[in-house]
Amino acid sequence: MAQHYDKDFKTHVVGMVLEEGKSATQVARELDIPVKTVYGWIAKYKENPEHPFVGSGHLRPEDQRIRDMERELRELREENAILKKSFGTLRERPEVKYRFIHEHRFEFRVQKMCDVLGVSRSGYYTWLRRPVSGRAKRRRQLTRRIYPIFVRTRRLYGSPKITQLLHREGVRVGQKTVARIMREHGLRSRVVRKYKATTDSNHAYPVHDNRLNQSFEAERPNQIWMADITYVPTEEGWLYVASIMDLFTRKIVGWHADSRMTKALVIKALEQAVCRERPKGLVLHHSDRGSQYASHDYQQKLREYGMIPSMIRKGNCYDNACMESFHSVLKRELVYQEKFKTRDEAKRRIWEYIEVRYNRQRIHSSLRYMTPIEFEKAYNQKRVSLAG
């Protein structure tokens, strides 16, 4: 099925390359889109920055100086952090320093640690190549595989999910072994408080019956869509986020964020979902009874798109458990790990979390430990295979 990308999506992709410094190849791999497409969007952006994208994307001299100063500051901070942790080893023999470098190689750059501790990089790698026992070698190899996965998943996965990812990479290991290695190296999943957000259901708009009735199962993509609103704190005030999830793939097919929780917020999320997915056939649209979803304008949009409305029962949060779960994950894995100064900063980070991490990188136990995009591709491939 052809993918459709809106202006907002293209703008963020170009920004990841021109502003965040990522390569077009890396961005294309993270978002699972052709690298030629990324280069095409960048070329269009540079031809006319005012349309369809905003901003020139070119660094002014003063901006480049600021970036250089920030890079130098990061270098000094890294050296200072290494010195603080390695203070007890500065006067030790080289072997002790090599061991420190090895234990902190995922935290600091090896070359930088060698420079600070006054040893050569070649000497470290020579020490590293010394023969070790088979068991120790196996443990070391497992640690080397576990730690990057733990960091890549933003230190959020515990031993069950990391074990599954290792299995996908062809590593035969039990969960108990993974848990033991993670415990020995202090690799603990970050846990934060749960988050709950509600909408106002005290209004005069008509409401619809609960057609879903807590049957959270779908047989195909774009059969059942779940919708809900949550809010994110920033130093500027609340940022309200409306999201739409495809129940079959657990993919967030549409979302929008704004400073006000209005019907326009949820309408834009719905329009984005329809633009991206182009659903064929009837779609059951399930939401809470909030005035935004019950408004005449939103219900008119559902009729235009040929969707069947369904709403949760009054006072029963379990009727929309999948969306409640997603927003809880969003808070645990992003919002409560960071502090946002502005709403725009929060929007950028939420965009990256949803479009890159959640839809394309985060595995789900309910999807047989696949990502939403992987699960959708597997379904489409199976359907094509059966049709052939």
Contacts in CASP RR format, 6 or more apart in sequence:
PFRMAT RR
TARGET T0000
AUTHOR 0000-0000-0000
METHOD contacts of the structure
MODEL  1
MAQHYDKDFKTHVVGMVLEEGKSATQVARELDIPVKTVYGWIAKYKENPE
HPFVGSGHLRPEDQRIRDMERELRELREENAILKKSFGTLRERPEVKYRF
IHEHRFEFRVQKMCDVLGVSRSGYYTWLRRPVSGRAKRRRQLTRRIYPIF
VRTRRLYGSPKITQLLHREGVRVGQKTVARIMREHGLRSRVVRKYKATTD
SNHAYPVHDNRLNQSFEAERPNQIWMADITYVPTEEGWLYVASIMDLFTR
KIVGWHADSRMTKALVIKALEQAVCRERPKGLVLHHSDRGSQYASHDYQQ
KLREYGMIPSMIRKGNCYDNACMESFHSVLKRELVYQEKFKTRDEAKRRI
WEYIEVRYNRQRIHSSLRYMTPIEFEKAYNQKRVSLAG
1 380 0 8 1.000
3 33 0 8 1.000
3 276 0 8 1.000
4 275 0 8 1.000
4 276 0 8 1.000
4 277 0 8 1.000
4 278 0 8 1.000
5 13 0 8 1.000
5 33 0 8 1.000
5 276 0 8 1.000
6 272 0 8 1.000
6 275 0 8 1.000
6 276 0 8 1.000
7 52 0 8 1.000
7 53 0 8 1.000
8 272 0 8 1.000
8 351 0 8 1.000
9 355 0 8 1.000
10 41 0 8 1.000
10 52 0 8 1.000
10 53 0 8 1.000
11 53 0 8 1.000
11 54 0 8 1.000
12 348 0 8 1.000
12 351 0 8 1.000
12 352 0 8 1.000
12 355 0 8 1.000
13 27 0 8 1.000
13 31 0 8 1.000
13 33 0 8 1.000
13 38 0 8 1.000
13 41 0 8 1.000
14 41 0 8 1.000
14 42 0 8 1.000
14 45 0 8 1.000
14 53 0 8 1.000
14 57 0 8 1.000
15 57 0 8 1.000
16 22 0 8 1.000
16 27 0 8 1.000
16 352 0 8 1.000
17 23 0 8 1.000
17 24 0 8 1.000
17 27 0 8 1.000
17 38 0 8 1.000
17 42 0 8 1.000
18 42 0 8 1.000
18 45 0 8 1.000
18 57 0 8 1.000
19 57 0 8 1.000
24 35 0 8 1.000
24 38 0 8 1.000
24 39 0 8 1.000
24 42 0 8 1.000
25 35 0 8 1.000
27 38 0 8 1.000
28 34 0 8 1.000
28 35 0 8 1.000
28 37 0 8 1.000
28 38 0 8 1.000
30 356 0 8 1.000
30 360 0 8 1.000
30 361 0 8 1.000
31 355 0 8 1.000
31 356 0 8 1.000
31 360 0 8 1.000
32 360 0 8 1.000
32 373 0 8 1.000
44 52 0 8 1.000
44 53 0 8 1.000
45 53 0 8 1.000
45 57 0 8 1.000
46 57 0 8 1.000
49 55 0 8 1.000
49 56 0 8 1.000
49 57 0 8 1.000
59 67 0 8 1.000
75 112 0 8 1.000
78 108 0 8 1.000
78 109 0 8 1.000
78 112 0 8 1.000
79 112 0 8 1.000
79 116 0 8 1.000
81 108 0 8 1.000
82 104 0 8 1.000
82 108 0 8 1.000
82 112 0 8 1.000
82 113 0 8 1.000
82 116 0 8 1.000
82 117 0 8 1.000
83 90 0 8 1.000
83 116 0 8 1.000
85 100 0 8 1.000
85 104 0 8 1.000
86 97 0 8 1.000
86 100 0 8 1.000
86 113 0 8 1.000
86 116 0 8 1.000
86 117 0 8 1.000
89 96 0 8 1.000
89 97 0 8 1.000
89 100 0 8 1.000
89 117 0 8 1.000
90 117 0 8 1.000
94 119 0 8 1.000
94 123 0 8 1.000
94 127 0 8 1.000
95 127 0 8 1.000
97 117 0 8 1.000
97 118 0 8 1.000
97 119 0 8 1.000
98 119 0 8 1.000
98 123 0 8 1.000
98 124 0 8 1.000
98 127 0 8 1.000
98 128 0 8 1.000
100 113 0 8 1.000
100 117 0 8 1.000
101 110 0 8 1.000
101 113 0 8 1.000
101 114 0 8 1.000
101 117 0 8 1.000
101 119 0 8 1.000
101 124 0 8 1.000
102 124 0 8 1.000
102 128 0 8 1.000
104 113 0 8 1.000
105 113 0 8 1.000
106 147 0 8 1.000
106 148 0 8 1.000
106 151 0 8 1.000
110 121 0 8 1.000
110 124 0 8 1.000
111 121 0 8 1.000
114 120 0 8 1.000
114 121 0 8 1.000
114 124 0 8 1.000
132 140 0 8 1.000
139 181 0 8 1.000
142 171 0 8 1.000
142 173 0 8 1.000
142 177 0 8 1.000
142 178 0 8 1.000
142 181 0 8 1.000
143 181 0 8 1.000
143 185 0 8 1.000
145 166 0 8 1.000
145 169 0 8 1.000
145 171 0 8 1.000
146 162 0 8 1.000
146 166 0 8 1.000
146 178 0 8 1.000
146 181 0 8 1.000
146 182 0 8 1.000
146 187 0 8 1.000
147 185 0 8 1.000
147 187 0 8 1.000
149 157 0 8 1.000
149 162 0 8 1.000
149 165 0 8 1.000
149 166 0 8 1.000
150 157 0 8 1.000
150 162 0 8 1.000
150 182 0 8 1.000
150 187 0 8 1.000
152 361 0 8 1.000
153 161 0 8 1.000
153 162 0 8 1.000
153 165 0 8 1.000
153 361 0 8 1.000
153 362 0 8 1.000
154 333 0 8 1.000
154 337 0 8 1.000
154 357 0 8 1.000
155 187 0 8 1.000
155 189 0 8 1.000
155 190 0 8 1.000
156 189 0 8 1.000
156 190 0 8 1.000
156 332 0 8 1.000
156 333 0 8 1.000
157 165 0 8 1.000
157 189 0 8 1.000
158 182 0 8 1.000
158 189 0 8 1.000
159 175 0 8 1.000
159 178 0 8 1.000
159 179 0 8 1.000
159 182 0 8 1.000
160 175 0 8 1.000
160 365 0 8 1.000
161 363 0 8 1.000
161 365 0 8 1.000
161 369 0 8 1.000
162 178 0 8 1.000
162 182 0 8 1.000
163 173 0 8 1.000
163 174 0 8 1.000
163 175 0 8 1.000
163 178 0 8 1.000
164 363 0 8 1.000
164 369 0 8 1.000
165 363 0 8 1.000
165 369 0 8 1.000
166 173 0 8 1.000
166 178 0 8 1.000
167 173 0 8 1.000
168 369 0 8 1.000
181 187 0 8 1.000
182 188 0 8 1.000
190 332 0 8 1.000
190 337 0 8 1.000
191 332 0 8 1.000
192 331 0 8 1.000
192 332 0 8 1.000
192 336 0 8 1.000
192 337 0 8 1.000
193 336 0 8 1.000
194 328 0 8 1.000
194 331 0 8 1.000
194 332 0 8 1.000
195 230 0 8 1.000
195 327 0 8 1.000
195 328 0 8 1.000
195 331 0 8 1.000
195 332 0 8 1.000
195 335 0 8 1.000
195 336 0 8 1.000
197 229 0 8 1.000
197 230 0 8 1.000
197 231 0 8 1.000
197 327 0 8 1.000
198 288 0 8 1.000
199 229 0 8 1.000
199 261 0 8 1.000
199 288 0 8 1.000
199 289 0 8 1.000
199 290 0 8 1.000
199 291 0 8 1.000
199 292 0 8 1.000
199 293 0 8 1.000
200 290 0 8 1.000
200 291 0 8 1.000
201 288 0 8 1.000
201 289 0 8 1.000
201 290 0 8 1.000
201 291 0 8 1.000
201 314 0 8 1.000
201 315 0 8 1.000
203 290 0 8 1.000
203 291 0 8 1.000
203 294 0 8 1.000
205 291 0 8 1.000
205 294 0 8 1.000
205 295 0 8 1.000
205 296 0 8 1.000
206 294 0 8 1.000
207 289 0 8 1.000
207 294 0 8 1.000
207 311 0 8 1.000
208 309 0 8 1.000
208 310 0 8 1.000
208 311 0 8 1.000
209 310 0 8 1.000
209 311 0 8 1.000
210 286 0 8 1.000
210 310 0 8 1.000
210 311 0 8 1.000
210 312 0 8 1.000
210 313 0 8 1.000
210 319 0 8 1.000
211 284 0 8 1.000
211 286 0 8 1.000
211 308 0 8 1.000
211 310 0 8 1.000
212 224 0 8 1.000
212 284 0 8 1.000
212 286 0 8 1.000
212 310 0 8 1.000
212 319 0 8 1.000
213 319 0 8 1.000
214 318 0 8 1.000
214 319 0 8 1.000
214 321 0 8 1.000
216 247 0 8 1.000
216 321 0 8 1.000
216 322 0 8 1.000
217 247 0 8 1.000
218 224 0 8 1.000
218 246 0 8 1.000
218 247 0 8 1.000
218 248 0 8 1.000
219 248 0 8 1.000
220 248 0 8 1.000
220 379 0 8 1.000
221 246 0 8 1.000
221 248 0 8 1.000
221 249 0 8 1.000
221 277 0 8 1.000
221 376 0 8 1.000
221 379 0 8 1.000
222 246 0 8 1.000
222 248 0 8 1.000
222 253 0 8 1.000
222 277 0 8 1.000
222 279 0 8 1.000
222 280 0 8 1.000
222 281 0 8 1.000
222 283 0 8 1.000
223 247 0 8 1.000
223 248 0 8 1.000
223 283 0 8 1.000
223 284 0 8 1.000
224 246 0 8 1.000
224 247 0 8 1.000
224 248 0 8 1.000
224 283 0 8 1.000
224 284 0 8 1.000
224 286 0 8 1.000
225 244 0 8 1.000
225 245 0 8 1.000
225 246 0 8 1.000
225 247 0 8 1.000
225 253 0 8 1.000
225 273 0 8 1.000
225 283 0 8 1.000
225 284 0 8 1.000
225 285 0 8 1.000
225 286 0 8 1.000
225 307 0 8 1.000
226 244 0 8 1.000
226 245 0 8 1.000
226 247 0 8 1.000
226 286 0 8 1.000
226 287 0 8 1.000
226 320 0 8 1.000
226 322 0 8 1.000
226 323 0 8 1.000
227 242 0 8 1.000
227 243 0 8 1.000
227 244 0 8 1.000
227 245 0 8 1.000
227 266 0 8 1.000
227 269 0 8 1.000
227 270 0 8 1.000
227 285 0 8 1.000
227 286 0 8 1.000
227 287 0 8 1.000
227 293 0 8 1.000
227 323 0 8 1.000
228 242 0 8 1.000
228 243 0 8 1.000
228 287 0 8 1.000
228 288 0 8 1.000
228 320 0 8 1.000
228 323 0 8 1.000
228 324 0 8 1.000
228 326 0 8 1.000
228 327 0 8 1.000
229 240 0 8 1.000
229 241 0 8 1.000
229 242 0 8 1.000
229 243 0 8 1.000
229 261 0 8 1.000
229 265 0 8 1.000
229 266 0 8 1.000
229 292 0 8 1.000
230 240 0 8 1.000
230 241 0 8 1.000
230 243 0 8 1.000
230 327 0 8 1.000
230 330 0 8 1.000
230 331 0 8 1.000
231 238 0 8 1.000
231 239 0 8 1.000
231 240 0 8 1.000
231 241 0 8 1.000
231 261 0 8 1.000
232 238 0 8 1.000
232 239 0 8 1.000
232 240 0 8 1.000
232 241 0 8 1.000
232 257 0 8 1.000
232 335 0 8 1.000
232 340 0 8 1.000
232 346 0 8 1.000
232 350 0 8 1.000
233 239 0 8 1.000
233 335 0 8 1.000
233 340 0 8 1.000
234 340 0 8 1.000
234 341 0 8 1.000
234 342 0 8 1.000
234 343 0 8 1.000
234 345 0 8 1.000
234 346 0 8 1.000
235 339 0 8 1.000
235 340 0 8 1.000
235 341 0 8 1.000
235 342 0 8 1.000
236 259 0 8 1.000
236 341 0 8 1.000
236 342 0 8 1.000
236 343 0 8 1.000
237 259 0 8 1.000
237 343 0 8 1.000
238 259 0 8 1.000
239 257 0 8 1.000
239 258 0 8 1.000
239 259 0 8 1.000
239 340 0 8 1.000
239 343 0 8 1.000
239 346 0 8 1.000
239 347 0 8 1.000
240 257 0 8 1.000
240 258 0 8 1.000
240 259 0 8 1.000
240 260 0 8 1.000
240 261 0 8 1.000
240 265 0 8 1.000
241 255 0 8 1.000
241 256 0 8 1.000
241 257 0 8 1.000
241 327 0 8 1.000
241 330 0 8 1.000
241 350 0 8 1.000
242 255 0 8 1.000
242 256 0 8 1.000
242 257 0 8 1.000
242 265 0 8 1.000
242 266 0 8 1.000
242 268 0 8 1.000
242 269 0 8 1.000
242 292 0 8 1.000
243 252 0 8 1.000
243 254 0 8 1.000
243 255 0 8 1.000
243 269 0 8 1.000
243 323 0 8 1.000
243 326 0 8 1.000
243 327 0 8 1.000
243 354 0 8 1.000
244 252 0 8 1.000
244 253 0 8 1.000
244 254 0 8 1.000
244 255 0 8 1.000
244 269 0 8 1.000
244 270 0 8 1.000
244 273 0 8 1.000
245 251 0 8 1.000
245 252 0 8 1.000
245 253 0 8 1.000
245 322 0 8 1.000
245 323 0 8 1.000
245 326 0 8 1.000
246 253 0 8 1.000
246 277 0 8 1.000
246 372 0 8 1.000
247 322 0 8 1.000
248 379 0 8 1.000
249 367 0 8 1.000
249 372 0 8 1.000
249 373 0 8 1.000
249 375 0 8 1.000
249 376 0 8 1.000
249 379 0 8 1.000
250 322 0 8 1.000
250 326 0 8 1.000
250 364 0 8 1.000
250 366 0 8 1.000
250 367 0 8 1.000
250 372 0 8 1.000
250 375 0 8 1.000
251 359 0 8 1.000
251 372 0 8 1.000
251 373 0 8 1.000
251 376 0 8 1.000
252 326 0 8 1.000
252 354 0 8 1.000
252 358 0 8 1.000
252 359 0 8 1.000
252 372 0 8 1.000
253 272 0 8 1.000
253 273 0 8 1.000
253 276 0 8 1.000
253 277 0 8 1.000
254 269 0 8 1.000
254 270 0 8 1.000
254 272 0 8 1.000
254 273 0 8 1.000
254 276 0 8 1.000
255 269 0 8 1.000
255 272 0 8 1.000
255 350 0 8 1.000
255 354 0 8 1.000
256 265 0 8 1.000
256 266 0 8 1.000
256 268 0 8 1.000
256 269 0 8 1.000
256 272 0 8 1.000
257 265 0 8 1.000
257 343 0 8 1.000
257 346 0 8 1.000
257 347 0 8 1.000
257 350 0 8 1.000
258 264 0 8 1.000
258 265 0 8 1.000
258 268 0 8 1.000
259 343 0 8 1.000
261 292 0 8 1.000
262 292 0 8 1.000
263 291 0 8 1.000
263 292 0 8 1.000
263 295 0 8 1.000
263 297 0 8 1.000
263 298 0 8 1.000
265 292 0 8 1.000
266 292 0 8 1.000
266 293 0 8 1.000
266 298 0 8 1.000
267 297 0 8 1.000
267 298 0 8 1.000
267 301 0 8 1.000
270 298 0 8 1.000
270 301 0 8 1.000
270 302 0 8 1.000
270 305 0 8 1.000
271 301 0 8 1.000
274 305 0 8 1.000
279 305 0 8 1.000
281 306 0 8 1.000
282 306 0 8 1.000
282 307 0 8 1.000
282 308 0 8 1.000
283 305 0 8 1.000
283 306 0 8 1.000
283 307 0 8 1.000
283 308 0 8 1.000
284 307 0 8 1.000
284 308 0 8 1.000
284 310 0 8 1.000
285 302 0 8 1.000
285 307 0 8 1.000
285 308 0 8 1.000
285 309 0 8 1.000
285 310 0 8 1.000
286 310 0 8 1.000
286 311 0 8 1.000
286 312 0 8 1.000
286 319 0 8 1.000
286 320 0 8 1.000
287 293 0 8 1.000
287 309 0 8 1.000
287 310 0 8 1.000
287 311 0 8 1.000
287 312 0 8 1.000
287 320 0 8 1.000
288 311 0 8 1.000
288 312 0 8 1.000
288 320 0 8 1.000
289 311 0 8 1.000
289 312 0 8 1.000
289 314 0 8 1.000
292 298 0 8 1.000
293 311 0 8 1.000
294 311 0 8 1.000
299 309 0 8 1.000
302 308 0 8 1.000
302 309 0 8 1.000
312 319 0 8 1.000
312 320 0 8 1.000
313 319 0 8 1.000
317 324 0 8 1.000
326 358 0 8 1.000
329 358 0 8 1.000
330 350 0 8 1.000
330 353 0 8 1.000
330 354 0 8 1.000
330 358 0 8 1.000
333 353 0 8 1.000
333 357 0 8 1.000
334 349 0 8 1.000
334 350 0 8 1.000
334 353 0 8 1.000
338 349 0 8 1.000
340 346 0 8 1.000
340 349 0 8 1.000
358 372 0 8 1.000
359 371 0 8 1.000
359 372 0 8 1.000
359 373 0 8 1.000
360 371 0 8 1.000
360 372 0 8 1.000
360 373 0 8 1.000
361 371 0 8 1.000
362 371 0 8 1.000
363 369 0 8 1.000
363 370 0 8 1.000
363 371 0 8 1.000
364 370 0 8 1.000
364 371 0 8 1.000
364 372 0 8 1.000
364 375 0 8 1.000
367 374 0 8 1.000
367 375 0 8 1.000
368 375 0 8 1.000
370 378 0 8 1.000
END
